[in-house]
Amino acid sequence: MRHLAFAACAALALLAAVPAASAQSTTSPAQPAGAVATSPTSRFVMQNGEVVLVQEGRPTPLTKNVLLADGTKINYKSGIVELPGGKKTTLKEGDYVRPDGGIVFATPASAAAARNEPAAAGPARFEPYVDPRPDPTSPAALRTRLNELDTKISLMAEKIQLLNQKISLLSTNAQRPTDTSALDQQIQKLDEKLK
């Protein structure tokens, strides 16, 4: 009788263990340490000496280092960014990292510092664009001017995107030179349209 009771208890224990084991195997894996939910418009911006997450224009302080989907690591305290290839750069005030791992520099000086080059002499910010033409005198002339300016803004945004792609390519392949001639040609064509 004791053997029968022992066998029944063992069988019940086995049956109870099977659902628990299968429940453990069907749970989703935990996110890696430092993973942060982002949207395509999110930015990891260096502000006041620390990296903050900016989503929909609202900054949120970070409490841990960040690991992006492409393998880029961001130290939220120091602003050191380690790219998947091992290259490191330090963000300056206003610089930011996109969720795809691309780095956007706020000033020419911070871009030069990331390339370990001396900062170019001159202003720390880009000069504002001033249209030298006289003000339009009629509503039709104003609409024409606004359309021209909208076109220029679109071309400039496209140029900035191409320049950021070039910076990203050049910064990720530090060991071997990257061919950026196709991007250079596109940038040159945009420059001709902007004249």
N, C-alpha and C positions, 0 to 999 in steps of 0.2 A: 504494500500500500504506500509506503514511504517513497518507493521508486516512481510510482505512478504520480504522486503529488509533485515530486521534484521535476519530472518530465513535463508536467502541465505548466509549472511555473517557468521553466526554461523556454517552452514554446511561446508562452505569453510575452516573455521578455524579448524574444527574437522578433515577434510580430510588432511589438511596440517600437523597437529600434529601427525597423525597415522604413516606416513613414518618416521618422525623424531624420534619417540619413538622406532620404530622397528630397525632403524639404530643404535640407542644407545645400544640396547640389543644384537646386533650381533657383536659389537666390542670385540676384545680380551681383557681379563683382564690385567691390568698393572702388570709388574714384581714387586715383593716385593722390598722394599727399600734395597739397598746394593747388589742386585743380580748382578753377573758378569758372562758374557759368558765365558766358559772355554772349553778346550779340555781335553782328558784323560792325556795328557802329561803336562798340566799346573801345575804350582807350585806357592804357596804363600810363598815366601822366606823372612826371616828376614835378611835384608842387611843394614848395617850402621845405625842401630837403628830404622828402619821402615820396614814394610812389603811391598814388591813389588810383582807384578804379573809377573812371568817369563813364557813366551810362546815362543816355538821354540828357546830357548836360549836367548831371548831378554827381559830384565827387563822393566816393565812399572810401573811408580809410581801410587799408588792408591790415590784417593781423598775422599774416603768414606769407612766406615766399610763394611765388606763382610758377606753375609749370603749364605752358601752353601746349595745345594739341600737337604742334610740330616739333616739340622738344625744347623750345626756347625756355630758359629759366630766368626769372626776374627776382632779384633780391629787393624786397619792398623797403628796407631800411636804408641801403646804400645806393640803390639805383643801378647796381651792376647787372648787366644783361649778358647771359651766356647763350650764344647761338648753338644750334645742334652740331655744327662742325667743331666746336670748342673755342671759337673766337669770342673774346669778351670785350665789352665796351661799357662805359659808365654814362648814364643819362645825366644831362644838365637840365637846369630849370626850364620847363616848358617842353622838353623832348618827350615823345611818347612812343609806346609799342602798341601796334595793332594786334588783334587776336590771331592773325595769321603769322605773327612773328616779325613783321616788317617794322623797322624803326624809322620814325619821322623826326627830324631835327628842327628845333625851333629857330635857330640862328645859323648863319654860315660859320660862326666860330665854334659852335658845338659840333657841327658836322666835321670841321677840320680837326677838332680834338679827337673825335672818334676814329679818324684816319691816322692819328699820331702825326699830324702836320701842324706847323705853326699857324696861328690864326692870321688871316689876311688883314693888312692894315686897312682901316676904314671903319665905317659905322657897324655897330653890333646888330642892327636890324636892317631889313631891306628898305630902300627908299620908297615912299608912296608914289603911285602913278598919278601924274597930273596931266590932264588933257590940255594941250596948248591952244586948241581951236577956240574961237569965240563962242559964247553961249548961243544956242538956237533961238531964233526969233519967232517961230510959228510952231503950233502943235505937231504938224507933220514933220518938221525938221527935228523936233524933240524926239518923236517916235523913231525916226531914222537913227539919230545919235544913240538912243537907248538900245536899239537893235544891234548897232555896231559894237557897243560896249558889252552887251550880253555875249556876242560872238567872241570877243576878245577874252572875256572871263572864262568861257568854255574852253577856249584854246589854251589859256594859262593853266586851268585845272588839269587838262590833259597833259601838258608839259610837266607839271609838278608830279603827276602820277608816273610818267616815264622816268623822271629824274629819281624818284624814290625807288622804282624798280632797279635802276642802274646802281644806286647806292646799295641796295639789298644784295644784288648779284656780286658786286665788288667786295662787300664785307663778308659774305659767306664763303667765298672761295679765295682765302688769303694765300694758300699754298701755291696755287697755280693761277695764272692770269685767265680772266674770263673775257670772252669775246663779246663786247657790247656794241659792235659796229651797227647792228640792226637798230638798236635803241638810239644810237647817235644819229643815224639817218632820219629816224622819225622825229627826233628833237629838232634837227636842222630844218626839216620841212615845216614844223610848227613855227619855228623862228621866222621863216620866210613869210608865213601867213600873218604873223603878228606885226610885221613892218607896216 
